């Protein structure tokens, strides 16, 4: 597993041994970033259930302004990967329960332009995470959420604010949903 392009192109990432972490393959990652195109440059990125940190680190390599990584078990690995790729100056790594950390970031008034959500498959966490992001004020106007989940034909939960832009399938095991928070209406914009 490696960084595909940008300032850290070719940098190999460490992966955990003996853990149930399922890193996003280079093929899927390359396709995902091809779909995102220039949407990454200058963004504030949030990588939840970050695992190795590969998605957030790829975004940093491609010009994201900053990235916050959340994982309950792999914080040291993400930190090592960020240092190895010389991206740690723009990486903030948080250890702990993803939802507790999301609440803390929301209370702090943090806002993100791009969110990668790649929870363990088959645990119901993707539904909980996408519903949480839809219900809370962590997303900047026109934010994109990239949700990686299993290949089952389960529909997205009913969402109030996030709109599905695209669903991309990769074989029978993986699909990625690209969702957007539409621009706020005039009365919702802060003065």
VODREN-141158 format. One line per 8 residues: their letters; for each residue x, y, z of N, C-alpha, C, CB. Coordinates in pm, 1 decimal. Glycine has a CB too. Layout:
BEGIN
A	X/Y/Z/X/Y/Z/X/Y/Z/X/Y/Z | ...
This chain:
BEGIN
XXXXXXXX	84.1/-116.2/0.0/0.0/0.0/0.0/89.3/123.4/0.0/-96.0/-0.7/121.0 | 50.0/222.4/-83.8/137.3/337.2/-102.2/55.1/461.9/-131.6/237.6/311.2/-215.3 | 121.7/577.4/-125.3/62.0/703.1/-170.3/75.7/705.6/-321.7/130.9/829.5/-103.1 | -33.2/733.5/-391.3/-36.1/721.2/-536.9/24.6/841.4/-607.6/-177.6/702.0/-583.8 | -8.0/962.2/-562.9/43.6/1080.3/-631.7/57.3/1197.5/-535.1/-47.9/1118.6/-748.8 | 114.3/1305.4/-583.5/131.2/1424.4/-500.8/269.2/1432.8/-439.4/27.7/1427.1/-392.3 | 280.2/1512.0/-334.4/410.6/1538.2/-272.9/472.7/1414.6/-208.5/397.0/1646.6/-169.4 | 391.0/1317.9/-169.0/442.5/1195.6/-105.7/430.1/1073.9/-197.9/367.8/1168.7/25.4
XXXXXXXX	421.2/1097.5/-327.9/402.6/990.5/-426.4/503.9/877.7/-404.6/415.6/1046.5/-569.3 | 452.2/754.4/-404.9/536.6/636.9/-391.8/571.0/598.0/-249.6/660.2/658.4/-465.6 | 535.1/680.8/-153.2/566.0/651.1/-12.7/486.5/527.2/31.1/532.5/774.3/79.4 | 555.9/424.9/77.8/489.7/303.6/124.5/435.5/323.4/265.2/586.4/184.4/120.9 | 314.6/272.6/287.2/249.6/285.0/416.9/257.0/153.2/492.5/103.6/329.0/400.2 | 278.4/163.4/621.9/276.1/45.2/707.1/131.2/5.2/730.0/349.1/71.5/842.4 | 108.9/-125.7/742.1/-24.6/-176.5/773.4/-16.1/-257.4/901.5/-81.8/-262.8/656.6 | -125.0/-262.9/977.0/-121.3/-337.2/1103.2/-112.9/-487.3/1080.1/-244.2/-304.9/1187.1
XXXXXXXX	-42.0/-553.0/1169.1/-31.1/-698.4/1162.9/-130.2/-760.4/1259.8/113.2/-744.9/1194.9 | -198.4/-864.2/1215.0/-286.0/-939.4/1302.6/-411.0/-867.4/1346.3/-212.2/-979.5/1420.3 | -442.9/-756.4/1282.1/-564.8/-684.0/1317.7/-666.8/-702.8/1206.7/-535.9/-532.7/1341.6 | -790.2/-668.6/1234.6/-896.4/-685.1/1135.8/-909.8/-562.2/1045.9/-1028.8/-713.0/1205.6 | -809.4/-476.9/1043.3/-813.0/-359.5/957.1/-810.2/-404.6/811.4/-694.2/-264.0/987.8 | -896.7/-344.6/731.1/-909.2/-378.6/590.5/-876.4/-254.0/509.6/-1052.1/-432.4/557.0 | -748.0/-234.3/475.4/-710.0/-112.8/404.0/-775.4/-105.0/265.8/-558.3/-105.7/390.0 | -807.1/16.3/223.4/-859.5/38.6/89.6/-750.2/5.8/-11.5/-909.6/185.0/72.5
XXXXXXXX	-782.0/-78.0/-109.3/-681.1/-118.4/-207.5/-636.2/1.7/-290.1/-736.2/-229.2/-299.8 | -515.1/-7.0/-344.7/-462.9/101.2/-428.1/-553.8/124.7/-549.2/-319.3/68.9/-474.5 | -610.2/16.9/-605.5/-697.8/30.0/-722.0/-823.0/110.5/-687.8/-737.2/-108.5/-775.2 | -886.0/77.4/-574.5/-1006.6/149.2/-531.8/-971.1/293.3/-495.5/-1073.6/77.8/-411.1 | -858.7/311.0/-426.6/-815.5/445.8/-386.7/-788.7/532.6/-509.3/-688.8/438.4/-298.7 | -723.6/475.7/-609.5/-694.8/550.8/-731.7/-824.1/591.7/-802.3/-606.8/467.4/-826.4 | -920.3/501.5/-808.4/-1049.6/532.5/-869.5/-1123.2/640.2/-790.7/-1135.9/406.4/-878.9 | -1123.4/626.7/-660.0/-1190.4/723.5/-572.1/-1133.7/864.3/-593.8/-1174.7/681.8/-423.5
XXXXXXXX	-1001.3/877.2/-594.7/-940.7/1009.4/-610.8/-954.1/1061.0/-753.7/-793.8/1005.0/-571.2 | -965.7/971.7/-848.3/-992.2/1014.0/-985.4/-1131.1/1077.6/-994.7/-980.7/894.2/-1082.8 | -1227.5/1019.4/-925.9/-1363.3/1075.1/-922.3/-1362.7/1210.6/-851.8/-1460.8/977.8/-851.0 | -1287.2/1222.0/-742.2/-1281.2/1348.8/-668.8/-1211.0/1457.8/-749.4/-1209.7/1329.1/-535.3 | -1115.0/1419.0/-830.7/-1043.0/1515.6/-914.2/-979.8/1626.2/-831.2/-1136.7/1576.2/-1017.4 | -1001.4/1750.3/-872.6/-941.5/1865.4/-805.9/-1013.7/1908.8/-679.6/-936.2/1979.4/-899.8 | -1114.3/1833.7/-636.1/-1192.4/1870.6/-516.6/-1112.6/1859.7/-387.1/-1315.4/1783.0/-506.7 | -994.7/1801.5/-391.4/-916.0/1776.1/-270.5/-829.7/1895.8/-231.2/-827.8/1654.2/-290.7
XXXXXXXX	-777.6/1967.1/-327.9/-682.5/2074.9/-303.8/-740.8/2182.3/-211.9/-639.6/2137.2/-436.0 | -669.1/2211.1/-103.6/-709.1/2316.4/-10.5/-816.5/2279.5/89.5/-755.1/2431.3/-86.2 | -858.6/2153.8/91.7/-968.4/2113.5/179.9/-921.8/2082.3/321.5/-1038.7/1993.0/122.4 | -1018.3/2086.7/411.6/-1000.8/2037.5/548.6/-1064.5/1898.7/549.1/-1067.1/2135.4/658.6 | -982.4/1797.3/576.9/-1022.7/1657.5/562.8/-1042.3/1593.3/699.0/-918.8/1579.3/482.1 | -1144.2/1508.1/707.1/-1168.1/1425.5/824.4/-1169.0/1280.9/778.1/-1302.3/1463.9/896.4 | -1085.3/1196.9/838.4/-1075.2/1055.1/803.4/-1115.9/976.1/926.4/-929.7/1016.3/755.2 | -1240.4/922.5/924.3/-1290.1/848.7/1041.5/-1283.4/698.1/1015.8/-1435.8/891.0/1075.5
XXXXXXXX	-1261.0/622.6/1122.9/-1226.8/480.8/1113.4/-1104.4/472.5/1021.4/-1349.1/393.2/1058.3 | -1003.0/552.4/1052.7/-893.0/581.2/960.9/-801.3/463.1/930.6/-811.8/691.1/1016.2 | -794.2/363.1/1016.6/-708.4/247.3/988.7/-562.8/286.8/972.8/-755.5/175.9/863.5 | -509.2/273.9/853.5/-369.8/309.7/825.3/-353.5/459.6/800.3/-318.8/231.3/704.6 | -465.6/528.5/777.3/-460.4/670.1/742.5/-441.3/693.6/593.8/-349.9/737.2/818.2 | -450.3/588.1/513.3/-418.8/596.4/370.2/-502.0/700.7/296.0/-439.3/461.7/306.0 | -631.0/710.3/323.3/-714.9/804.6/248.0/-681.4/949.2/284.3/-864.0/777.0/274.7 | -672.6/978.8/413.1/-638.9/1114.2/455.4/-498.9/1154.9/414.7/-653.3/1126.6/603.9
XXXXXXXX	-404.4/1060.6/420.0/-267.4/1090.6/379.3/-258.9/1113.8/228.6/-173.3/977.0/420.6 | -334.5/1036.8/152.2/-339.8/1059.7/7.5/-394.6/1199.7/-20.6/-427.5/951.6/-62.5 | -497.8/1239.5/54.4/-554.4/1373.9/36.5/-451.5/1481.6/70.3/-679.8/1391.6/124.2 | -376.5/1462.9/179.0/-271.4/1558.8/214.0/-165.6/1565.7/104.2/-206.2/1520.8/348.2 | -126.3/1451.5/51.6/-27.4/1448.0/-55.4/-76.8/1522.7/-179.2/6.3/1303.6/-91.3 | -208.6/1522.5/-200.1/-268.6/1588.0/-316.7/-308.3/1733.5/-290.1/-390.1/1510.2/-361.5 | -268.0/1788.4/-176.1/-287.4/1930.6/-152.9/-392.6/1969.8/-52.1/-319.8/1992.9/-277.0 | -449.6/1875.7/22.1/-542.9/1912.7/128.4/-469.6/2000.3/230.3/-603.3/1785.6/197.2
XXXXXXXX	-540.9/2095.4/286.8/-480.8/2189.1/382.9/-444.3/2120.2/513.6/-576.4/2304.9/411.0 | -534.9/2035.0/561.8/-513.3/1964.7/688.6/-599.7/1840.7/691.0/-545.2/2056.1/810.4 | -565.2/1746.0/778.3/-645.4/1625.2/793.8/-647.8/1584.5/940.3/-590.2/1510.5/706.0 | -767.3/1547.6/985.3/-786.0/1492.1/1118.7/-820.3/1345.0/1100.6/-898.3/1568.8/1199.4 | -748.2/1259.3/1170.5/-767.0/1114.9/1162.4/-823.0/1065.7/1295.0/-633.4/1042.2/1127.8 | -925.7/980.9/1289.3/-981.3/922.5/1411.5/-986.0/771.1/1396.9/-1123.3/979.2/1441.4 | -928.9/704.5/1495.1/-938.8/558.7/1503.1/-914.7/520.3/1648.8/-835.4/487.1/1406.2 | -982.2/414.8/1692.6/-966.8/376.1/1833.3/-845.9/288.2/1858.8/-1089.8/304.7/1880.0
XXXXXXXX	-784.8/232.6/1752.7/-676.2/137.1/1774.7/-547.4/165.7/1699.7/-722.1/3.5/1737.9 | -549.7/247.1/1595.3/-431.6/257.2/1507.8/-366.4/395.3/1508.6/-470.2/222.1/1366.4 | -384.7/472.0/1612.9/-329.9/607.8/1617.1/-178.0/609.9/1599.6/-366.9/674.4/1748.5 | -106.1/516.6/1662.3/40.4/513.7/1649.2/82.0/482.1/1506.7/101.2/410.7/1745.2 | 12.0/390.2/1442.7/41.5/353.8/1304.1/17.0/472.4/1210.5/-44.3/233.1/1260.8 | -92.5/543.0/1229.4/-122.3/660.5/1146.8/-12.5/765.7/1165.5/-262.0/719.9/1183.2 | 27.5/786.1/1290.6/133.2/884.1/1320.1/264.1/845.0/1249.8/155.9/894.9/1473.7 | 300.0/716.3/1255.4/421.1/669.0/1186.6/410.6/691.1/1036.6/445.2/520.2/1215.9
XXXXXXXX	294.9/658.1/979.4/276.4/676.0/835.0/283.6/823.9/795.9/141.7/616.5/790.8 | 224.2/909.5/875.7/227.2/1054.1/847.2/371.0/1106.5/853.2/137.5/1131.8/948.0 | 447.3/1061.9/953.9/587.5/1104.5/965.9/670.7/1050.7/850.1/647.0/1057.3/1099.8 | 650.3/924.0/817.2/725.6/860.9/709.5/701.8/932.3/575.4/687.2/712.6/698.2 | 580.1/979.3/554.1/544.4/1048.9/428.6/569.4/1199.7/435.7/397.5/1023.7/395.1 | 623.0/1244.9/548.8/651.1/1387.7/570.9/525.4/1473.2/559.2/755.8/1436.8/471.2 | 416.5/1423.4/617.4/289.1/1494.6/614.3/235.9/1523.9/754.7/186.6/1413.9/536.4 | 315.2/1493.7/856.6/266.6/1506.2/994.0/240.5/1650.0/1036.7/365.1/1444.3/1087.8
XXXXXXXX	298.6/1747.3/968.2/276.2/1887.2/1006.1/132.6/1931.9/977.8/374.1/1977.9/931.6 | 60.2/1858.9/892.7/-78.9/1893.2/861.8/-175.8/1784.5/907.0/-95.0/1917.4/712.2 | -127.5/1690.1/988.0/-208.7/1577.2/1033.7/-233.8/1587.0/1183.8/-139.8/1443.4/999.7 | -358.1/1572.0/1222.2/-397.0/1565.4/1363.7/-457.5/1427.6/1385.2/-499.3/1681.2/1403.5 | -401.8/1351.9/1479.2/-443.4/1214.0/1499.5/-509.3/1201.2/1636.2/-323.0/1117.4/1486.9 | -634.7/1153.4/1634.4/-711.9/1138.9/1756.8/-741.1/991.6/1781.8/-842.9/1219.9/1749.0 | -715.4/947.8/1904.3/-743.0/809.7/1942.8/-870.4/806.7/2025.8/-623.8/748.1/2021.7 | -952.8/706.1/2000.9/-1071.4/688.1/2083.4/-1192.4/652.4/2000.0/-1099.3/812.9/2163.5
XXXXXXXX	-1303.9/641.6/2068.7/-1430.3/611.0/2003.2/-1460.3/718.8/1898.9/-1545.7/600.7/2107.1 | -1489.5/676.7/1777.5/-1512.8/770.3/1668.0/-1624.9/868.0/1702.0/-1546.2/694.5/1539.5 | -1735.0/820.3/1755.9/-1849.4/907.7/1779.6/-1824.3/1006.2/1893.3/-1972.3/824.7/1810.1 | -1749.7/964.7/1995.0/-1711.7/1057.6/2101.9/-1621.1/1167.5/2046.1/-1640.4/982.2/2217.5 | -1526.8/1129.5/1961.0/-1436.0/1228.0/1901.3/-1511.3/1320.7/1804.8/-1320.7/1156.4/1827.2 | -1607.5/1266.7/1728.9/-1688.1/1351.2/1640.2/-1765.7/1454.6/1721.1/-1785.2/1265.1/1556.5 | -1823.0/1411.4/1832.6/-1895.4/1505.6/1919.4/-1803.0/1614.6/1970.2/-1959.2/1431.9/2037.9 | -1682.4/1576.9/2010.6/-1585.7/1674.8/2061.2/-1548.9/1776.3/1952.5/-1458.7/1603.4/2112.5
XXXXXXXX	-1523.7/1729.2/1830.6/-1490.6/1819.3/1720.0/-1607.2/1912.8/1688.2/-1452.4/1738.7/1595.2 | -1728.0/1860.5/1695.9/-1846.6/1942.2/1668.4/-1863.2/2052.2/1773.0/-1972.3/1854.2/1664.3 | -1843.6/2016.4/1899.1/-1853.8/2114.4/2007.7/-1747.8/2223.5/1991.4/-1838.7/2045.1/2145.1 | -1632.3/2187.4/1939.9/-1525.3/2284.6/1915.8/-1555.2/2375.4/1796.9/-1393.7/2212.5/1892.8 | -1661.5/2345.9/1722.2/-1696.9/2427.0/1606.0/-1615.3/2395.3/1482.2/-1681.3/2571.0/1639.0 | -1549.8/2280.1/1479.5/-1469.5/2241.8/1363.3/-1561.7/2208.9/1245.8/-1378.0/2120.4/1396.7 | -1517.7/2239.0/1124.3/-1593.4/2209.0/1003.0/-1498.7/2149.3/900.0/-1663.3/2336.7/946.9 | -1548.7/2051.6/824.1/-1466.9/1980.3/727.1/-1530.5/1984.4/589.4/-1445.6/1835.9/770.9
XXXXXXXX	-1443.9/1992.4/487.6/-1487.4/1998.3/348.4/-1496.6/1860.8/284.5/-1393.5/2084.8/268.6 | -1419.2/1766.4/336.0/-1412.8/1632.0/279.0/-1400.0/1532.1/392.9/-1293.7/1618.2/178.8 | -1490.2/1433.4/394.7/-1488.9/1331.8/500.3/-1477.2/1194.1/436.1/-1617.2/1340.9/589.0 | -1379.0/1118.1/482.5/-1366.0/978.0/443.7/-1419.9/893.5/558.9/-1216.3/940.5/409.7 | -1512.8/806.3/527.9/-1574.2/720.1/628.8/-1562.8/576.2/580.0/-1724.2/759.7/655.3 | -1475.7/499.5/643.0/-1449.7/361.9/600.8/-1451.1/269.5/722.2/-1314.0/351.8/526.4 | -1571.5/252.3/783.4/-1578.6/167.9/902.7/-1569.6/19.4/868.1/-1707.6/195.4/978.6 | -1545.3/-64.3/970.0/-1547.6/-208.9/944.4/-1681.9/-248.3/882.0/-1523.1/-289.0/1076.3
XXXXXXXX	-1675.4/-331.5/781.9/-1798.0/-378.3/716.0/-1876.4/-467.7/812.6/-1764.5/-455.7/584.0 | -2003.5/-482.4/787.5/-2092.2/-578.8/854.3/-2108.6/-554.2/1004.6/-2039.7/-718.0/833.1 | -2085.1/-433.2/1050.2/-2106.1/-403.3/1192.5/-2210.6/-294.3/1212.5/-1974.5/-360.9/1257.7 | -2271.4/-247.2/1104.8/-2373.5/-143.4/1115.3/-2318.4/-4.8/1143.9/-2470.2/-179.7/1221.6 | -2187.1/9.1/1142.5/-2127.2/138.4/1176.2/-2142.2/240.6/1064.5/-1980.7/120.5/1208.8 | -2147.1/196.8/938.7/-2159.3/293.2/829.8/-2293.6/365.5/836.8/-2143.6/223.2/693.8 | -2400.7/294.2/872.6/-2531.5/358.7/884.4/-2530.7/460.9/997.8/-2641.8/253.6/907.9 | -2472.8/422.8/1110.2/-2466.4/513.0/1225.6/-2381.1/636.4/1192.6/-2408.6/438.9/1349.4
XXXXXXXX	-2268.2/614.0/1125.2/-2177.6/724.8/1093.3/-2240.3/822.1/994.4/-2046.5/671.3/1036.9 | -2302.9/771.6/888.5/-2359.9/862.1/788.3/-2479.0/936.9/846.9/-2402.5/784.0/661.7 | -2556.6/872.2/932.6/-2667.6/940.6/999.5/-2615.9/1048.1/1094.0/-2754.3/840.1/1076.7 | -2506.0/1019.1/1166.0/-2448.0/1118.3/1257.2/-2401.1/1239.8/1177.5/-2329.6/1057.2/1338.2 | -2330.0/1216.8/1067.8/-2280.9/1328.1/986.3/-2396.4/1410.5/928.7/-2192.4/1275.5/872.6 | -2505.5/1344.5/894.5/-2622.7/1413.0/839.9/-2691.8/1498.7/946.4/-2721.5/1310.8/782.4 | -2691.4/1452.7/1069.8/-2765.1/1519.4/1178.6/-2687.0/1629.1/1249.9/-2807.4/1417.8/1279.4 | -2556.1/1633.7/1235.0/-2474.4/1725.3/1314.3/-2404.7/1829.2/1227.3/-2371.2/1647.6/1394.1
XXXXXXXX	-2346.8/1928.1/1292.1/-2289.3/2045.3/1223.0/-2138.0/2036.5/1208.9/-2325.3/2172.9/1297.5 | -2090.3/1926.6/1153.9/-1946.7/1909.0/1136.9/-1902.7/1934.5/992.6/-1906.3/1768.8/1179.4 | -1999.2/1943.2/902.9/-1969.3/1958.5/760.3/-1980.2/2103.5/716.6/-2063.2/1872.1/676.6 | -1881.8/2148.2/640.0/-1885.4/2281.6/580.7/-1985.0/2280.2/464.2/-1742.7/2326.1/532.5 | -2033.6/2397.4/422.8/-2120.9/2401.0/305.1/-2051.7/2336.4/184.6/-2161.2/2546.7/272.0 | -2125.4/2257.0/112.4/-2079.3/2184.0/-6.9/-1975.4/2077.4/26.3/-2021.1/2281.2/-108.1 | -1974.4/2032.3/151.3/-1882.6/1925.2/190.7/-1915.6/1797.3/115.8/-1888.8/1900.9/342.5 | -1812.1/1718.9/91.7/-1828.3/1586.5/31.3/-1798.9/1481.2/136.5/-1735.2/1568.6/-92.4
XXXXXXXX	-1881.6/1376.8/137.3/-1859.3/1261.9/225.1/-1839.3/1140.9/134.7/-1979.9/1240.0/326.0 | -1729.3/1070.0/156.2/-1697.4/950.1/80.4/-1713.3/832.5/176.2/-1551.8/956.4/18.5 | -1814.9/751.6/151.4/-1849.3/640.3/239.0/-1814.2/509.1/171.0/-1998.9/643.7/276.5 | -1721.1/435.1/229.3/-1686.9/302.3/177.9/-1758.4/199.3/263.4/-1531.8/278.2/178.2 | -1827.6/106.1/194.5/-1902.5/3.2/266.9/-1902.6/-126.6/186.9/-2047.6/49.8/294.7 | -1960.0/-230.2/244.9/-1964.8/-361.0/180.2/-2050.2/-359.0/54.4/-2017.9/-465.0/276.7 | -2047.0/-469.1/-17.5/-2115.4/-478.0/-145.9/-2262.9/-512.0/-139.0/-2048.6/-577.6/-228.5 | -2317.9/-530.1/-20.2/-2459.8/-564.2/-7.8/-2545.8/-451.8/-65.4/-2497.2/-590.6/140.3
XXXXXXXX	-2665.8/-485.1/-104.3/-2755.9/-386.0/-163.3/-2841.3/-315.2/-58.7/-2845.6/-452.2/-265.6 | -2784.7/-287.2/55.8/-2856.8/-213.3/159.1/-2867.5/-66.9/118.3/-2786.3/-226.9/296.8 | -2988.0/-10.0/126.1/-3001.2/131.7/91.3/-2942.5/221.1/200.3/-3148.7/167.3/68.0 | -2909.4/342.4/161.3/-2867.5/442.2/259.7/-2983.1/469.9/354.0/-2820.1/573.3/190.6 | -2953.6/503.5/480.3/-3062.5/545.3/568.5/-3123.7/675.1/515.7/-3011.7/564.0/714.6 | -3243.1/706.5/560.8/-3305.8/831.4/518.4/-3223.0/949.1/570.6/-3453.2/840.1/569.3 | -3184.2/1036.3/480.5/-3098.6/1150.4/514.7/-3174.8/1280.3/493.5/-2968.7/1149.6/430.2 | -3153.6/1375.7/584.6/-3222.6/1505.0/575.7/-3146.4/1607.2/493.7/-3246.5/1560.1/713.6
XXXXXXXX	-3013.2/1604.9/504.4/-2933.6/1709.8/441.0/-2839.7/1657.2/333.3/-2854.0/1782.7/545.0 | -2775.9/1545.8/357.3/-2681.5/1490.3/260.6/-2755.3/1432.1/140.3/-2594.0/1382.6/326.6 | -2698.6/1456.7/22.8/-2756.8/1407.6/-102.6/-2656.5/1316.1/-172.2/-2797.1/1526.3/-195.9 | -2704.2/1200.3/-217.4/-2619.0/1106.0/-288.6/-2588.0/1160.1/-427.8/-2686.3/967.0/-297.8 | -2459.1/1173.2/-458.5/-2416.1/1216.7/-591.2/-2385.3/1098.0/-681.6/-2293.6/1306.6/-580.2 | -2323.6/995.5/-622.8/-2277.0/882.5/-703.9/-2255.1/762.0/-614.6/-2146.5/918.0/-780.0 | -2285.3/643.8/-669.4/-2252.9/518.0/-604.6/-2164.4/440.9/-701.5/-2382.5/436.4/-565.7 | -2047.3/400.9/-655.6/-1952.2/328.6/-739.8/-1927.9/192.1/-677.5/-1817.9/407.8/-755.9
XXXXXXXX	-1947.3/84.9/-754.4/-1926.3/-51.5/-704.9/-1791.6/-104.4/-753.1/-2040.8/-145.2/-751.4 | -1726.1/-181.4/-666.7/-1599.9/-246.3/-699.4/-1616.8/-395.0/-671.7/-1480.2/-185.6/-617.2 | -1652.8/-468.9/-773.8/-1679.4/-611.3/-757.3/-1801.6/-633.0/-668.9/-1557.3/-682.4/-697.7 | -1803.3/-746.5/-599.9/-1916.3/-780.7/-513.6/-1893.2/-743.8/-368.3/-1945.6/-927.3/-523.4 | -1774.5/-691.6/-336.3/-1740.3/-673.3/-195.5/-1736.5/-529.4/-147.8/-1610.0/-734.3/-169.7 | -1724.1/-433.3/-237.7/-1704.0/-294.0/-195.8/-1785.9/-199.5/-282.4/-1554.9/-256.0/-202.8 | -1841.7/-98.5/-217.1/-1903.5/12.1/-289.3/-1870.6/141.4/-216.2/-2057.9/-7.5/-302.0 | -1866.0/247.4/-294.4/-1837.4/378.0/-237.1/-1948.8/472.7/-276.6/-1699.2/431.6/-283.7
XXXXXXXX	-2003.4/539.9/-176.5/-2104.6/642.9/-198.7/-2037.8/778.5/-184.8/-2224.1/628.6/-98.6 | -2067.2/866.3/-278.8/-2021.9/1004.9/-274.1/-2144.7/1089.0/-242.4/-1952.9/1050.0/-410.0 | -2142.0/1155.2/-127.3/-2255.6/1236.1/-83.8/-2210.6/1380.0/-66.4/-2316.1/1181.4/48.0 | -2304.2/1472.9/-85.2/-2271.8/1614.5/-73.8/-2371.1/1683.2/17.8/-2270.7/1681.7/-211.9 | -2319.4/1776.1/95.8/-2403.9/1865.9/172.1/-2425.5/1988.0/83.5/-2339.6/1904.1/312.2 | -2548.1/2007.8/30.9/-2570.7/2123.2/-56.9/-2539.5/2253.9/15.6/-2715.9/2124.5/-107.8 | -2516.0/2358.6/-63.1/-2488.6/2490.2/-3.8/-2602.3/2530.1/88.3/-2468.3/2597.3/-113.5 | -2567.7/2600.6/193.8/-2668.7/2646.6/288.2/-2755.7/2753.2/224.4/-2603.3/2700.4/415.9
XXXXXXX	-2879.0/2757.2/268.3/-2969.0/2862.2/222.3/-2930.8/2991.4/292.5/-3118.3/2825.5/249.3 | -2969.8/3105.2/236.8/-2928.4/3236.0/288.9/-2948.6/3248.9/438.6/-3004.3/3345.7/219.0 | -3065.7/3208.3/488.2/-3094.1/3228.9/630.6/-3009.9/3137.9/720.0/-3242.0/3205.1/658.2 | -2945.8/3033.7/664.2/-2863.6/2944.3/743.9/-2717.5/2991.2/750.9/-2870.5/2803.7/686.7 | -2677.9/3080.5/662.8/-2539.6/3125.9/658.2/-2510.4/3215.5/777.7/-2510.8/3200.2/526.4 | -2396.8/3187.8/840.3/-2357.5/3270.2/955.5/-2318.4/3409.0/907.9/-2240.4/3204.8/1033.7 | -2346.4/3515.4/988.0/-2310.9/3651.8/948.7/-2160.2/3672.2/945.1/-2374.1/3751.9/1043.8
